[in-house]
Amino acid sequence: MPKLKTHKASKKRFKVTGTGKVKRTNAYKNHILTKKSTKRKRKLRKGDYVSASDAATVKRLLPYA
């Protein structure tokens, strides 16, 4: 069977943990930060997990993760 290709955009955005969960970073933290409160920006620093319904799709895009 041939090798599967990794989806390069997904590779840059997601990491699969040892237990199989998919980690992601929060959106809205790249630009136009002056109008966002310090509290809001601080909360966006911490990553989060991809929802269970989307995790299967992401794992298909990252076959060797």
Secondary structure, DSSP 8 states (H G I E B T S, - for coil): -------HHHHHH-EE-TTS-EEE--SS-SS--TTS-HHHHHHHHS-EE--HHHHHHHHHH-TT-
